[in-house]
Amino acid sequence: MTAATHEVATDPADLPDDHWTGVPPFGLLEDADRARVPAGAVDAFPMTAQQTAMAAQLVLGSARRRKGATDVPPYHNVAMSRMSVPKVDPAVFAGCAEALVDRHEMFRSVLDLDTFSRPMQIVLAHAPEPVLTVHDLRGLPAAARDAELERFAAAENAKTLSLTAAPLTRFTLHVLSDRDIAFTITEPHAIADGWSTHLNLVEFFDTYVAALGTGQAAATPPPSARLRHHSAQQDAMLESTVDNQWWRDRLRPWTEAAAPPGPAGAGPAWHATLSITGAEFAALEELARTSGTGLKAVLLTVHLTALRELPGAVGTLTGVTVNTRLAVEDGVDARGMFLNVVPLPWTGAVPEPAAVRAGLLAATTRGRVPLAHLVRTLGPAAAPRSLFVFNSFHSIAGAAQRLGVDTFEEVADWSRTDFPFEASFNRSEEADGRIDLQLYSDGRFAGEPDAVRAYRGAVRAVGGLGDD
């Protein structure tokens, strides 16, 4: 069976999501590519545009560092968490990790940019190496344990990841005492979105706590929704006349501008964290309720308001992350990279939540056309200069509370952005009354003090609190 089998006469935008779940393993490959699939593979399908862009950035950055570049950081996720569990049993932890590998194909996948006619994700029957590595530090003094964790974190951040050595997602468990652990996840951006990483960790610790009583992780069937189905839909969306024309019309003020607005200059890269709590959190939550727009639209209003105060940011396109999972049974449980970034056509008018929500809904409705395709067909002016992210899901700390496990003492996340500027609003549904705002900049929009001041002022302005 070849990819041509799945061509349809109807505009892809009009097809229901369950249409794509009929694509079988290897069903998106042309015959020549099918012949190149290695022995031991159980599926192969084209990488999505977002995966390809992320994988290419990792590979190109690695090549530049090999040539001596010192200003190109590794492009992958490293997150370390400290927590306490009822007891530490390395054998049970290992069994739970293997259960995760068996259930989810992302742990058995590699990403191949070179062998096929296009970049491919290859799913293996078995991962050739364990996903979990355990280091027992119980024999070290506390200061030495902390020093070892710092050394390990630095090494993980500096390493160059291979996209062809499964598992691409790796877990590292440092045993600190009979109950205390440090748990680290290291993975390339291209293999998993944040929701998948979150689900993997919750499932891992859910399974571990349940297995402590039996000593063995229970086997659970994998979700029927697969990244292969999303890949099929995204390929078809490239040919959607309806959606592509919509984007062409909406982005015309930027793509046809003589000199599209952009970052003002160059300064040092920086990262800052702001906490939105107390009266500020209450005001934004109340606005979300009374306006009927929801918290995401209110926080996007904060972001757009703050951008109006940053040099070179007024009138630029900001990007919004879109979850592109298929709306099918157990689609929410599928693991992999199900994200796209869509430009939000906002011309710089003073934002207010109702209008922002309308613009957000319009853009996300067309959000399955890959950003890379828009940039390729409409030009570089279609690329956002900043990124808005809103994460709101049950935290690992919340799962720990539910399971009778102590909450994390700390979480250190060294993820890096590939946009000039990013504002990531993170809300844990169990940590009531708090939003953590992470700001990342490569230095082209504004310095840290000005940006922090702009966002703090925007929070108060949108919340109707006046000057601090």
Secondary structure as GFF3:
##gff-version 3
##sequence-region A 1 468
A	DSSP	three_ten_helix	3	6	.	.	.	ID=ss1
A	DSSP	three_ten_helix	12	14	.	.	.	ID=ss2
A	DSSP	three_ten_helix	17	22	.	.	.	ID=ss3
A	DSSP	alpha_helix	31	36	.	.	.	ID=ss4
A	DSSP	beta_strand	41	46	.	.	.	ID=ss5
A	DSSP	alpha_helix	49	66	.	.	.	ID=ss6
A	DSSP	beta_strand	76	84	.	.	.	ID=ss7
A	DSSP	alpha_helix	90	103	.	.	.	ID=ss8
A	DSSP	three_ten_helix	105	108	.	.	.	ID=ss9
A	DSSP	beta_strand	109	112	.	.	.	ID=ss10
A	DSSP	beta_strand	120	124	.	.	.	ID=ss11
A	DSSP	beta_strand	132	136	.	.	.	ID=ss12
A	DSSP	alpha_helix	142	158	.	.	.	ID=ss13
A	DSSP	beta_strand	170	175	.	.	.	ID=ss14
A	DSSP	beta_strand	180	188	.	.	.	ID=ss15
A	DSSP	three_ten_helix	189	191	.	.	.	ID=ss16
A	DSSP	alpha_helix	194	211	.	.	.	ID=ss17
A	DSSP	alpha_helix	227	237	.	.	.	ID=ss18
A	DSSP	alpha_helix	241	250	.	.	.	ID=ss19
A	DSSP	alpha_helix	252	255	.	.	.	ID=ss20
A	DSSP	beta_strand	270	277	.	.	.	ID=ss21
A	DSSP	alpha_helix	278	291	.	.	.	ID=ss22
A	DSSP	alpha_helix	295	307	.	.	.	ID=ss23
A	DSSP	beta_strand	318	323	.	.	.	ID=ss24
A	DSSP	three_ten_helix	331	333	.	.	.	ID=ss25
A	DSSP	beta_strand	339	344	.	.	.	ID=ss26
A	DSSP	alpha_helix	353	365	.	.	.	ID=ss27
A	DSSP	alpha_helix	371	378	.	.	.	ID=ss28
A	DSSP	three_ten_helix	380	382	.	.	.	ID=ss29
A	DSSP	beta_strand	386	393	.	.	.	ID=ss30
A	DSSP	alpha_helix	396	402	.	.	.	ID=ss31
A	DSSP	beta_strand	410	413	.	.	.	ID=ss32
A	DSSP	beta_strand	421	428	.	.	.	ID=ss33
A	DSSP	beta_strand	434	441	.	.	.	ID=ss34
A	DSSP	alpha_helix	448	462	.	.	.	ID=ss35
###
